[in-house]
Amino acid sequence: MTGVQTCALPILRFADDGPGLRSEVVQRLFEPFFTTKQKGTGLGMAIVQRILLAHGGTVAASNGSAGGAEIALLLPRFQGSRNSG
């Protein structure tokens, strides 16, 4: 199949039902080495952000409307030719 494919910008949302994120955590969540865990490295969310930004996407953290934390990944749009045979 040969052609040009254009997709809408998909958003993946991950939410939990915990206590949510304090405002200072939301502000620093994507900083390398920032962690709220004793054994955490603080690299996970920084890596996620760098990968998405490198491909034209983005990531955001907030508190959900019903409580709990919410992480939203805005995935990049694919535009280009795809050949398979």
Summary of the structure (lengths in Angstrom):
residues: 85
radius of gyration: 16.4
end to end distance: 6.7
largest distance: 51.1
contacts: 183
relative contact order: 0.34
helix: 20%
strand: 27%
